[in-house]
Amino acid sequence: MPTGAKLMAAICLAVLAFVLSQMIIPLLPETIQLGYFVPVNMAIGALTGWGVMGPRAGGGIKMGISNGLTGAIVLVLWGVFTQAVLEMLKHSLRKKYDGLGEAFIAVIEFGSEYILIMATVPIALTIVVGGAISGIITNRAKKNWP
């Protein structure tokens, strides 16, 4: 059932995904074709906000911050996984893998590469602060629009 908290969480995490995507783009190698990088990440953010943060909204500020950090971390994990799978699919269409096992290993390699690229202080701070603010806003929405 749609609620104000779910909507606000979806909007907040979509915005956080947009900001993180813009911070990550300059760090990526030039060989990577971005394509729908930003819209895909924003969609993941909206779905994560709606499905993870929205239903858990409520409680005090501590619960809101915890909910927001959980949502932000889930956003990052799903974003990395999705982008790694998309990159593997691009490579598989070029017949770079001999079997399914190599493709699965490639997803893990791409994902770990993306995590290492993202492992910077500004991105970590953005995840933490953005998640906390998103959680507080979502809790406020739960209180105002039950």
C-alpha positions as CSV (number, residue, x, y, z in Angstrom):
1,M,0.0,0.0,0.0
2,P,1.4,3.4,-0.9
3,T,2.3,5.7,2.0
4,G,4.0,9.0,2.4
5,A,7.0,7.4,4.0
6,K,7.5,5.0,1.1
7,L,7.2,7.8,-1.4
8,M,9.6,10.1,0.5
9,A,12.1,7.2,0.9
10,A,12.0,6.4,-2.8
11,I,12.6,10.1,-3.7
12,C,15.4,10.5,-1.1
13,L,17.3,7.4,-2.2
14,A,16.8,8.2,-5.9
15,V,18.4,11.6,-5.2
16,L,21.2,10.0,-3.2
17,A,21.7,7.5,-6.1
18,F,21.9,10.5,-8.6
19,V,24.5,12.3,-6.4
20,L,26.6,9.2,-5.9
21,S,26.5,8.4,-9.6
22,Q,27.7,11.9,-10.5
23,M,30.6,11.4,-8.0
24,I,31.5,8.0,-9.3
25,I,31.5,8.8,-13.0
26,P,34.8,10.7,-13.0
27,L,36.4,7.8,-11.2
28,L,35.5,5.2,-13.7
29,P,37.9,4.2,-16.4
30,E,37.3,5.8,-19.8
31,T,36.9,2.4,-21.4
32,I,33.6,1.8,-19.6
33,Q,30.5,2.9,-21.6
34,L,28.1,4.5,-19.1
35,G,24.9,4.2,-21.2
36,Y,22.0,4.2,-18.6
37,F,24.3,4.3,-15.6
38,V,22.6,7.2,-13.8
39,P,18.9,6.3,-14.6
40,V,19.5,2.6,-13.6
41,N,21.0,3.7,-10.3
42,M,18.2,6.1,-9.6
43,A,15.6,3.4,-10.3
44,I,17.5,1.1,-7.9
45,G,17.4,3.9,-5.3
46,A,13.7,4.5,-5.7
47,L,12.9,0.8,-5.5
48,T,15.2,0.4,-2.4
49,G,13.6,3.4,-0.7
50,W,10.1,2.1,-1.5
51,G,10.8,-1.5,-0.5
52,V,13.4,-1.3,2.3
53,M,13.2,2.1,4.0
54,G,9.5,3.0,3.6
55,P,8.0,0.0,5.4
56,R,10.5,0.4,8.3
57,A,9.9,4.1,8.8
58,G,8.9,5.2,12.3
59,G,10.4,5.5,15.7
60,G,12.7,8.2,16.8
61,I,15.7,9.9,15.3
62,K,18.0,6.9,16.0
63,M,15.7,4.5,14.3
64,G,15.4,6.9,11.3
65,I,19.2,7.2,11.0
66,S,19.6,3.5,11.3
67,N,16.9,3.0,8.7
68,G,18.5,5.5,6.3
69,L,22.0,3.9,6.7
70,T,20.5,0.5,6.0
71,G,18.7,1.8,2.9
72,A,21.9,3.6,1.6
73,I,24.0,0.5,2.1
74,V,21.4,-1.7,0.3
75,L,21.3,0.9,-2.5
76,V,25.1,0.7,-2.9
77,L,25.2,-3.1,-2.8
78,W,22.3,-3.5,-5.3
79,G,23.8,-0.8,-7.5
80,V,27.2,-2.5,-7.6
81,F,25.7,-5.9,-8.3
82,T,23.4,-4.5,-11.1
83,Q,26.2,-2.6,-12.8
84,A,28.5,-5.6,-12.6
85,V,25.9,-7.9,-14.2
86,L,25.2,-5.3,-16.9
87,E,29.0,-5.1,-17.6
88,M,29.2,-8.9,-17.7
89,L,26.3,-9.0,-20.2
90,K,28.0,-6.5,-22.5
91,H,31.1,-8.7,-22.4
92,S,29.1,-11.9,-22.9
93,L,27.4,-10.5,-26.0
94,R,31.0,-10.1,-27.4
95,K,31.6,-13.8,-26.7
96,K,34.3,-13.2,-24.2
97,Y,33.3,-16.1,-21.9
98,D,33.5,-19.8,-22.6
99,G,30.9,-20.8,-20.0
100,L,28.5,-19.8,-17.3
101,G,31.2,-20.1,-14.6
102,E,33.4,-17.5,-16.2
103,A,30.5,-15.1,-16.4
104,F,29.7,-15.5,-12.7
105,I,33.3,-15.0,-11.9
106,A,33.3,-11.9,-14.1
107,V,30.4,-10.4,-12.1
108,I,32.4,-10.8,-8.9
109,E,35.5,-9.3,-10.5
110,F,33.5,-6.3,-11.9
111,G,31.7,-5.8,-8.6
112,S,34.9,-5.9,-6.6
113,E,36.5,-3.5,-9.0
114,Y,33.6,-1.1,-8.7
115,I,33.8,-1.2,-4.9
116,L,37.5,-0.4,-5.0
117,I,36.8,2.5,-7.3
118,M,34.1,3.8,-4.9
119,A,36.3,3.4,-1.8
120,T,37.0,7.0,-1.3
121,V,36.3,9.2,1.7
122,P,33.9,11.7,-0.1
123,I,31.8,8.8,-1.4
124,A,31.7,7.1,2.0
125,L,30.7,10.4,3.7
126,T,28.0,11.0,1.1
127,I,26.6,7.5,1.7
128,V,26.6,8.0,5.5
129,V,25.3,11.5,5.5
130,G,22.8,11.0,2.7
131,G,21.5,7.8,4.3
132,A,21.1,9.5,7.6
133,I,19.3,12.5,6.2
134,S,17.1,10.2,4.0
135,G,16.1,8.2,7.1
136,I,15.2,11.3,9.1
137,I,13.2,12.7,6.2
138,T,11.4,9.4,5.8
139,N,10.6,9.2,9.5
140,R,9.2,12.8,9.4
141,A,7.0,11.8,6.4
142,K,5.7,8.8,8.4
143,K,4.8,11.1,11.2
144,N,3.1,13.7,9.0
145,W,1.5,11.5,6.4
146,P,0.5,8.2,8.0
